[in-house]
Amino acid sequence: MKVFAKLSKSLLISFFGASVSFTVLATDIDDAIATATKHYKAGELSQAAAQLDYASTLIRQEKGEQVKKAFPKAPSGWQADEAESEVAGAAMFGGGITATRTYRNDAHSIEIQLMMDSPMLQAFSMMLSNPSMIAMSGGKIIKIQGIQAVQKIENDEVEVQFVTPAGAMISLSGDKAVQSTILSLANSFDLKKL
């Protein structure tokens, strides 16, 4: 497994392990904000902050549902699992959204992972833009939708990672035999929906 993949997955497991995934109603967000306001006016600052954190988490959950629509459709001859999103609250290292989708054909699978709205992304962005770090990890710089990306091939596995203008990190991985499909999926990601 590649260096960035290990780091990405371990951070996702650590930071988003206690995540929640469900559809949010706007009234829940409004109620949380109204409750926070009442607590604030009553001088109950801890309760106000907790309600605002809750409202922020609900907003991220709603955004997580929207982000799932950015994943590309399955290429011809492939099937795509349902995209899944998870949200961590602000109390967990600043919060964030992760989403994943797996694509399969008879012989291979490709996994796409997306992470956004997390303070951890700044560290990833710095690593992905550091030529020395890229070279040390055996990667090479390529372009995906005009954006600098890192491609690594190790043990017949390909990984492509890039950070979008909206600040989302996208990682695609699969067998070297389906490298062209991985690149096609990366170039088909709907970045406008992020």
DRENSE-210751 format. One record per residue: residue number from 1; chain; residue in one letter; x, y, z of N, C-alpha, C in turn. Coordinates in nm, 2 decimals. Each point is the difference from the previous one (the first is absolute). Example, Ala and Ser with C-alpha at 12.3 -4.5 7.8 and 13.67 -1.06 7.14 Angstrom:
<recs>
REC   i ch aa    n.x    n.y    n.z   ca.x   ca.y   ca.z    c.x    c.y    c.z
REC   1  A  a   1.32  -0.57   0.78  -0.09   0.12   0.00   0.09   0.12   0.00
REC   2  A  s  -0.04   0.11  -0.07   0.09   0.11   0.00  -0.08   0.11   0.08
</recs>
This chain:
<recs>
REC   i ch aa    n.x    n.y    n.z   ca.x   ca.y   ca.z    c.x    c.y    c.z
REC   1  A  m   0.08  -0.12   0.00  -0.08   0.12   0.00   0.09   0.12   0.00
REC   2  A  k  -0.05   0.10  -0.06   0.09   0.12  -0.02   0.00   0.09   0.12
REC   3  A  v   0.10   0.09   0.01   0.02   0.08   0.12  -0.12   0.09   0.02
REC   4  A  f  -0.05   0.07  -0.10  -0.11   0.09   0.02  -0.13  -0.07   0.03
REC   5  A  a  -0.02  -0.12  -0.07  -0.12  -0.08   0.03   0.00  -0.04   0.14
REC   6  A  k   0.11  -0.05   0.06   0.00  -0.04   0.14  -0.03   0.12   0.09
REC   7  A  l   0.06   0.11  -0.03  -0.03   0.12   0.08  -0.14   0.04  -0.01
REC   8  A  s  -0.05   0.01  -0.12  -0.14   0.04  -0.02  -0.10  -0.09   0.07
REC   9  A  k   0.02  -0.13  -0.02  -0.09  -0.10   0.06   0.01   0.00   0.15
REC  10  A  s   0.12   0.01   0.06   0.01   0.00   0.14  -0.06   0.12   0.06
REC  11  A  l   0.02   0.12  -0.06  -0.06   0.12   0.05  -0.15  -0.01  -0.01
REC  12  A  l  -0.05  -0.05  -0.11  -0.14  -0.01  -0.02  -0.06  -0.09   0.11
REC  13  A  i   0.06  -0.11   0.03  -0.05  -0.09   0.10   0.01   0.07   0.14
REC  14  A  s   0.11   0.06   0.03   0.02   0.07   0.13  -0.10   0.11   0.02
REC  15  A  f  -0.01   0.09  -0.10  -0.07   0.12   0.02  -0.15  -0.01  -0.03
REC  16  A  f  -0.03  -0.10  -0.09  -0.14  -0.01  -0.04  -0.07  -0.13   0.05
REC  17  A  g   0.07  -0.07   0.08  -0.05  -0.13   0.04  -0.14   0.01   0.08
REC  18  A  a  -0.01   0.11   0.07  -0.13   0.02   0.08  -0.09   0.09  -0.08
REC  19  A  s  -0.03  -0.03  -0.12  -0.07   0.09  -0.09  -0.15  -0.04  -0.01
REC  20  A  v  -0.07   0.09  -0.05  -0.15  -0.02  -0.01  -0.04   0.03  -0.15
REC  21  A  s  -0.09  -0.08  -0.05  -0.04   0.02  -0.14  -0.15  -0.01  -0.01
REC  22  A  f  -0.07   0.11  -0.02  -0.14   0.00  -0.02  -0.05   0.13  -0.06
REC  23  A  t  -0.12   0.00  -0.06  -0.05   0.12  -0.06  -0.05   0.10   0.10
REC  24  A  v   0.03   0.13  -0.02  -0.03   0.10   0.10  -0.11   0.09  -0.05
REC  25  A  l  -0.10   0.03   0.09  -0.10   0.09  -0.03   0.04   0.14   0.04
REC  26  A  a  -0.04   0.10  -0.09   0.04   0.14   0.03  -0.05   0.05   0.14
REC  27  A  t  -0.12  -0.06   0.04  -0.05   0.05   0.13   0.08  -0.05   0.11
REC  28  A  d   0.07  -0.11  -0.01   0.10  -0.04   0.11   0.11   0.10   0.01
REC  29  A  i   0.05   0.05  -0.11   0.10   0.10   0.01  -0.05   0.13   0.06
REC  30  A  d  -0.11   0.04  -0.05  -0.06   0.12   0.06  -0.03  -0.01   0.15
REC  31  A  d  -0.05  -0.12   0.04  -0.02  -0.02   0.14   0.12   0.00   0.09
REC  32  A  a   0.11  -0.06  -0.06   0.13   0.00   0.08   0.05   0.15   0.01
REC  33  A  i  -0.01   0.07  -0.11   0.05   0.14   0.01  -0.09   0.09   0.10
REC  34  A  a  -0.13  -0.02  -0.01  -0.09   0.07   0.10   0.03  -0.04   0.14
REC  35  A  t   0.02  -0.13   0.02   0.04  -0.04   0.14   0.13   0.05   0.05
REC  36  A  a   0.10   0.01  -0.09   0.13   0.06   0.03  -0.02   0.15   0.04
REC  37  A  t  -0.09   0.07  -0.08  -0.02   0.14   0.03  -0.06   0.02   0.14
REC  38  A  k  -0.10  -0.09   0.03  -0.06   0.01   0.14   0.10  -0.02   0.11
REC  39  A  h   0.08  -0.11  -0.02   0.11  -0.03   0.10   0.09   0.12   0.01
REC  40  A  y   0.04   0.06  -0.11   0.10   0.11   0.00  -0.06   0.12   0.08
REC  41  A  k  -0.13   0.03  -0.03  -0.06   0.12   0.07  -0.02  -0.03   0.14
REC  42  A  a  -0.01  -0.13   0.04  -0.01  -0.03   0.14   0.13  -0.01   0.07
REC  43  A  g   0.11   0.02  -0.07   0.13   0.00   0.05   0.06  -0.15   0.02
REC  44  A  e  -0.07  -0.09  -0.07   0.04  -0.14   0.01   0.09  -0.03  -0.12
REC  45  A  l   0.12   0.04   0.01   0.09   0.00  -0.12   0.04  -0.14  -0.04
REC  46  A  s   0.02  -0.09   0.09   0.04  -0.14  -0.04  -0.11  -0.06  -0.08
REC  47  A  q  -0.13   0.02   0.05  -0.11  -0.06  -0.07  -0.02   0.06  -0.14
REC  48  A  a   0.02   0.14  -0.01  -0.01   0.07  -0.12   0.10  -0.06  -0.10
REC  49  A  a   0.13  -0.01   0.04   0.10  -0.05  -0.09  -0.03  -0.14  -0.04
REC  50  A  a  -0.05  -0.09   0.09  -0.04  -0.14  -0.04  -0.10   0.00  -0.11
REC  51  A  q  -0.10   0.09   0.02  -0.11   0.00  -0.10   0.05   0.05  -0.14
REC  52  A  l   0.09   0.10   0.01   0.06   0.05  -0.13   0.09  -0.11  -0.07
REC  53  A  d   0.07  -0.08   0.08   0.07  -0.11  -0.05  -0.09  -0.10  -0.07
REC  54  A  y  -0.11  -0.02   0.07  -0.10  -0.10  -0.05  -0.06   0.05  -0.13
REC  55  A  a  -0.03   0.14  -0.01  -0.05   0.05  -0.12   0.10  -0.01  -0.12
REC  56  A  s   0.12   0.03   0.04   0.11  -0.01  -0.10   0.01  -0.15  -0.05
REC  57  A  t  -0.01  -0.09   0.08   0.01  -0.14  -0.04  -0.12  -0.04  -0.09
REC  58  A  l  -0.12   0.05   0.03  -0.12  -0.02  -0.08   0.02   0.06  -0.14
REC  59  A  i   0.06   0.12  -0.01   0.03   0.06  -0.13   0.10  -0.08  -0.08
REC  60  A  r   0.10  -0.05   0.07   0.10  -0.09  -0.07  -0.07  -0.13  -0.05
REC  61  A  q  -0.09  -0.05   0.08  -0.07  -0.12  -0.05  -0.08   0.03  -0.13
REC  62  A  e  -0.06   0.11   0.00  -0.08   0.04  -0.12   0.10   0.02  -0.12
REC  63  A  k   0.11   0.06   0.03   0.10   0.02  -0.11   0.06  -0.14  -0.04
REC  64  A  g   0.01  -0.09   0.09   0.05  -0.13  -0.03  -0.09  -0.07  -0.09
REC  65  A  e  -0.13   0.02   0.01  -0.10  -0.07  -0.09   0.02   0.07  -0.14
REC  66  A  q   0.02   0.13  -0.01   0.02   0.06  -0.13   0.13  -0.04  -0.06
REC  67  A  v   0.10  -0.02   0.07   0.13  -0.03  -0.05   0.00  -0.14  -0.07
REC  68  A  k  -0.08  -0.09   0.04  -0.01  -0.13  -0.06  -0.04   0.01  -0.15
REC  69  A  k  -0.07   0.11  -0.04  -0.04   0.02  -0.13   0.11   0.03  -0.10
REC  70  A  a   0.12   0.04   0.06   0.12   0.03  -0.08   0.07  -0.12  -0.06
REC  71  A  f  -0.02  -0.12   0.06   0.07  -0.11  -0.05  -0.04  -0.04  -0.14
REC  72  A  p   0.09  -0.04  -0.08  -0.03  -0.04  -0.14  -0.09  -0.12  -0.01
REC  73  A  k  -0.07  -0.01  -0.11  -0.08  -0.12  -0.03   0.09  -0.11  -0.03
REC  74  A  a  -0.05  -0.13   0.01   0.09  -0.11  -0.03   0.03   0.00  -0.15
REC  75  A  p   0.12  -0.03  -0.04   0.04  -0.01  -0.14  -0.07  -0.12  -0.06
REC  76  A  s   0.00  -0.01  -0.13  -0.07  -0.11  -0.07   0.07  -0.13   0.04
REC  77  A  g  -0.08  -0.10   0.04   0.05  -0.13   0.04   0.03  -0.01   0.15
REC  78  A  w  -0.02   0.11   0.07   0.02   0.01   0.15  -0.13   0.02   0.07
REC  79  A  q   0.00  -0.03   0.13  -0.11   0.03   0.09   0.06   0.09   0.11
REC  80  A  a  -0.09   0.09   0.05   0.05   0.09   0.11  -0.09  -0.03   0.12
REC  81  A  d   0.07  -0.02   0.12  -0.08  -0.01   0.12  -0.06   0.13   0.03
REC  82  A  e  -0.09   0.01   0.09  -0.06   0.12   0.05   0.11   0.08   0.07
REC  83  A  a   0.01   0.13  -0.03   0.09   0.09   0.07  -0.04   0.01   0.14
REC  84  A  e   0.10   0.01   0.09  -0.03   0.01   0.14   0.08   0.13   0.06
REC  85  A  s  -0.07   0.07   0.09   0.07   0.11   0.06  -0.01  -0.01   0.15
REC  86  A  e   0.10   0.06   0.07   0.01   0.00   0.14   0.04   0.14   0.05
REC  87  A  v  -0.04   0.04   0.11   0.03   0.13   0.05   0.05  -0.01   0.15
REC  88  A  a   0.10   0.08   0.03   0.05   0.01   0.13  -0.03   0.14   0.05
REC  89  A  g  -0.03   0.01   0.13  -0.03   0.13   0.06   0.12   0.08   0.02
REC  90  A  a  -0.02   0.13   0.03   0.11   0.09   0.02   0.09  -0.04   0.12
REC  91  A  a  -0.05  -0.07   0.09   0.07  -0.05   0.12   0.11  -0.10  -0.04
REC  92  A  m  -0.02  -0.07  -0.12   0.10  -0.09  -0.04   0.10   0.06  -0.10
REC  93  A  f   0.10   0.06   0.05   0.10   0.07  -0.08  -0.05   0.09  -0.11
REC  94  A  g  -0.11   0.08   0.04  -0.05   0.10  -0.09  -0.11  -0.05  -0.09
REC  95  A  g  -0.03  -0.13   0.00  -0.11  -0.05  -0.08   0.05  -0.03  -0.14
REC  96  A  g  -0.10  -0.04  -0.08   0.03  -0.02  -0.14  -0.10  -0.10  -0.06
REC  97  A  i   0.01  -0.02  -0.13  -0.08  -0.09  -0.08   0.08  -0.10  -0.07
REC  98  A  t  -0.03  -0.12   0.00   0.06  -0.10  -0.09  -0.11  -0.07  -0.08
REC  99  A  a   0.04  -0.04  -0.12  -0.10  -0.07  -0.08   0.08  -0.10  -0.08
REC 100  A  t  -0.06  -0.12  -0.03   0.07  -0.10  -0.07  -0.10  -0.07  -0.10
REC 101  A  r   0.06  -0.05  -0.11  -0.08  -0.08  -0.10   0.09  -0.10  -0.06
REC 102  A  t  -0.05  -0.12  -0.02   0.08  -0.11  -0.06  -0.06  -0.04  -0.13
REC 103  A  y   0.08  -0.02  -0.10  -0.04  -0.04  -0.13   0.06  -0.14  -0.03
REC 104  A  r  -0.09  -0.08  -0.06   0.05  -0.14  -0.02  -0.04  -0.05  -0.14
REC 105  A  n   0.09  -0.09  -0.06  -0.04  -0.08  -0.11   0.03  -0.14   0.04
REC 106  A  d   0.00  -0.09  -0.10   0.02  -0.15   0.03   0.13  -0.03   0.07
REC 107  A  a   0.11   0.08  -0.03   0.13  -0.04   0.05   0.06   0.11   0.09
REC 108  A  h  -0.04   0.12   0.00   0.07   0.11   0.07  -0.10   0.09   0.08
REC 109  A  s   0.06   0.07   0.09  -0.08   0.11   0.07   0.09   0.12   0.01
REC 110  A  i  -0.07   0.12   0.01   0.06   0.13   0.01  -0.07   0.07   0.12
REC 111  A  e   0.08   0.05   0.09  -0.06   0.07   0.11   0.03   0.15  -0.01
REC 112  A  i  -0.10   0.08   0.02   0.02   0.15   0.00  -0.04   0.05   0.14
REC 113  A  q   0.10   0.07   0.06  -0.03   0.06   0.13   0.01   0.15  -0.01
REC 114  A  l  -0.09   0.07   0.07   0.00   0.15   0.00   0.00   0.05   0.15
REC 115  A  m   0.08   0.10   0.02   0.00   0.06   0.14   0.00   0.15  -0.02
REC 116  A  m  -0.09   0.07   0.08   0.00   0.14  -0.01  -0.05   0.06   0.13
REC 117  A  d   0.02   0.13   0.01  -0.04   0.08   0.12   0.08  -0.05   0.13
REC 118  A  s   0.12  -0.05  -0.02   0.08  -0.04   0.11   0.13   0.08   0.01
REC 119  A  p   0.03   0.04   0.12   0.13   0.07   0.01   0.12  -0.08  -0.04
REC 120  A  m  -0.02  -0.14   0.00   0.11  -0.09  -0.04   0.04   0.02  -0.15
REC 121  A  l  -0.09   0.06  -0.08   0.02   0.01  -0.14   0.12   0.09  -0.03
REC 122  A  q   0.02   0.10   0.08   0.12   0.09  -0.02   0.13  -0.08   0.00
REC 123  A  a   0.01  -0.10   0.09   0.12  -0.08   0.00   0.01  -0.08  -0.12
REC 124  A  f  -0.11  -0.06  -0.04   0.00  -0.08  -0.13   0.04   0.08  -0.12
REC 125  A  s  -0.06   0.12   0.00   0.03   0.09  -0.12   0.15   0.03   0.00
REC 126  A  m   0.06   0.03   0.11   0.14   0.03   0.00   0.08  -0.12  -0.04
REC 127  A  m  -0.04  -0.12   0.04   0.08  -0.12  -0.04  -0.02  -0.02  -0.15
REC 128  A  l  -0.12   0.01  -0.05  -0.03  -0.02  -0.14   0.07   0.10  -0.09
REC 129  A  s   0.03   0.12   0.05   0.07   0.10  -0.08   0.15   0.01   0.02
REC 130  A  n   0.05  -0.10   0.08   0.15   0.00   0.03   0.07  -0.10  -0.09
REC 131  A  p   0.07   0.05  -0.11   0.06  -0.10  -0.09   0.10  -0.09   0.07
REC 132  A  s   0.07   0.04   0.10   0.09  -0.09   0.07  -0.08  -0.12   0.07
REC 133  A  m  -0.11   0.04   0.06  -0.08  -0.10   0.07  -0.06  -0.10  -0.10
REC 134  A  i  -0.04   0.06  -0.11  -0.06  -0.09  -0.11   0.10  -0.09  -0.05
REC 135  A  a   0.12   0.05  -0.03   0.11  -0.09  -0.05   0.04  -0.11   0.10
REC 136  A  m   0.01   0.04   0.13   0.03  -0.09   0.11  -0.10  -0.12   0.01
REC 137  A  s  -0.12   0.03  -0.03  -0.11  -0.10   0.01  -0.02  -0.08  -0.13
REC 138  A  g   0.09   0.03  -0.10  -0.01  -0.07  -0.13  -0.11   0.05  -0.09
REC 139  A  g  -0.05   0.12   0.02  -0.10   0.06  -0.08   0.05   0.08  -0.12
REC 140  A  k  -0.10   0.03  -0.09   0.04   0.10  -0.10  -0.12   0.09  -0.02
REC 141  A  i   0.03   0.12  -0.05  -0.10   0.11  -0.01  -0.07  -0.02  -0.14
REC 142  A  i  -0.14   0.00   0.00  -0.08   0.00  -0.12  -0.10   0.10   0.02
REC 143  A  k  -0.08   0.02  -0.11  -0.11   0.10   0.01  -0.14  -0.07  -0.01
REC 144  A  i  -0.09   0.03   0.09  -0.14  -0.04   0.00  -0.09   0.12  -0.01
REC 145  A  q  -0.07   0.01  -0.11  -0.09   0.12  -0.02   0.08   0.13   0.02
REC 146  A  g   0.12   0.00  -0.04   0.09   0.12   0.01   0.06   0.03   0.13
REC 147  A  i  -0.02  -0.10   0.10   0.05   0.02   0.13   0.12  -0.10   0.02
REC 148  A  q   0.10   0.05   0.07   0.11  -0.09   0.03  -0.04  -0.11   0.09
REC 149  A  a   0.03  -0.12  -0.04  -0.03  -0.12   0.07   0.13  -0.09   0.02
REC 150  A  v  -0.01  -0.09   0.09   0.11  -0.09   0.02  -0.05  -0.14  -0.04
REC 151  A  q   0.08  -0.07  -0.08  -0.03  -0.14  -0.04   0.12  -0.09   0.05
REC 152  A  k  -0.04  -0.11   0.07   0.10  -0.09   0.05  -0.04  -0.14  -0.04
REC 153  A  i   0.10  -0.08  -0.05  -0.02  -0.14  -0.03   0.09  -0.08   0.08
REC 154  A  e  -0.06  -0.09   0.08   0.08  -0.09   0.09  -0.07  -0.13   0.01
REC 155  A  n   0.08  -0.11  -0.02  -0.06  -0.14   0.01  -0.12  -0.02  -0.09
REC 156  A  d   0.01   0.05  -0.12  -0.11  -0.01  -0.10  -0.13   0.07   0.05
REC 157  A  e   0.01   0.10   0.08  -0.11   0.08   0.04   0.03   0.15  -0.03
REC 158  A  v  -0.11   0.07  -0.05   0.01   0.14  -0.03  -0.08   0.08   0.10
REC 159  A  e   0.06   0.11   0.03  -0.07   0.10   0.09   0.02   0.14  -0.06
REC 160  A  v  -0.11   0.07  -0.01   0.00   0.14  -0.05  -0.06   0.08   0.11
REC 161  A  q   0.07   0.11   0.03  -0.06   0.09   0.10   0.02   0.15  -0.04
REC 162  A  f  -0.11   0.08   0.02   0.01   0.14  -0.03  -0.09   0.08   0.10
REC 163  A  v   0.03   0.13   0.01  -0.09   0.08   0.08  -0.07   0.10  -0.10
REC 164  A  t  -0.13   0.01   0.01  -0.08   0.08  -0.09   0.01   0.15   0.04
REC 165  A  p  -0.04   0.09  -0.09  -0.01   0.14   0.04  -0.09   0.03   0.12
REC 166  A  a  -0.10  -0.09   0.02  -0.10   0.02   0.11   0.06  -0.05   0.13
REC 167  A  g   0.12  -0.06  -0.01   0.07  -0.05   0.12  -0.03  -0.14   0.04
REC 168  A  a  -0.05  -0.08  -0.09  -0.03  -0.14   0.03   0.12  -0.08  -0.05
REC 169  A  m   0.04  -0.11   0.08   0.11  -0.09  -0.05  -0.07  -0.12  -0.05
REC 170  A  i   0.03  -0.04  -0.12  -0.05  -0.11  -0.07   0.11  -0.11  -0.02
REC 171  A  s  -0.03  -0.12   0.04   0.10  -0.11  -0.02  -0.07  -0.11  -0.08
REC 172  A  l   0.06  -0.05  -0.10  -0.05  -0.11  -0.08   0.11  -0.11   0.00
REC 173  A  s  -0.05  -0.13   0.02   0.10  -0.11   0.01  -0.06  -0.12  -0.06
REC 174  A  g   0.09  -0.08  -0.07  -0.04  -0.13  -0.06   0.12  -0.07  -0.06
REC 175  A  d  -0.03  -0.11  -0.07   0.11  -0.07  -0.06   0.06   0.07  -0.12
REC 176  A  k   0.12  -0.02  -0.03   0.07   0.06  -0.11  -0.07  -0.03  -0.13
REC 177  A  a  -0.06  -0.12  -0.01  -0.07  -0.04  -0.12  -0.11   0.09  -0.04
REC 178  A  v  -0.05   0.08   0.10  -0.12   0.09  -0.03   0.05   0.14   0.02
REC 179  A  q   0.12   0.03  -0.03   0.06   0.14   0.02  -0.08   0.10  -0.09
REC 180  A  s  -0.03  -0.04  -0.12  -0.07   0.10  -0.09  -0.14   0.03   0.05
REC 181  A  t  -0.06  -0.10   0.06  -0.14   0.02   0.06   0.01   0.09   0.12
REC 182  A  i   0.11  -0.02   0.08   0.02   0.09   0.12   0.01   0.14  -0.04
REC 183  A  l   0.09   0.03  -0.11   0.02   0.13  -0.05  -0.13   0.06  -0.06
REC 184  A  s  -0.08  -0.09  -0.07  -0.12   0.05  -0.06  -0.10   0.04   0.11
REC 185  A  l  -0.01  -0.08   0.11  -0.09   0.04   0.11   0.05   0.13   0.07
REC 186  A  a   0.13   0.01   0.02   0.05   0.13   0.06  -0.04   0.12  -0.09
REC 187  A  n   0.01  -0.02  -0.13  -0.03   0.12  -0.09  -0.15   0.01  -0.01
REC 188  A  s  -0.08  -0.09   0.04  -0.15   0.01  -0.01  -0.07   0.05   0.13
REC 189  A  f   0.08   0.02   0.11  -0.05   0.04   0.12  -0.06   0.14  -0.02
REC 190  A  d  -0.12   0.03   0.05  -0.07   0.12  -0.01   0.04   0.10   0.10
REC 191  A  l   0.11   0.07  -0.02   0.06   0.09   0.10  -0.09   0.12   0.03
REC 192  A  k  -0.09   0.03  -0.09  -0.10   0.12   0.03  -0.09  -0.04   0.11
REC 193  A  k  -0.03  -0.13   0.03  -0.09  -0.03   0.10   0.07  -0.01   0.14
REC 194  A  l   0.12   0.04   0.01   0.07   0.01   0.12   0.00   0.14   0.05
</recs>
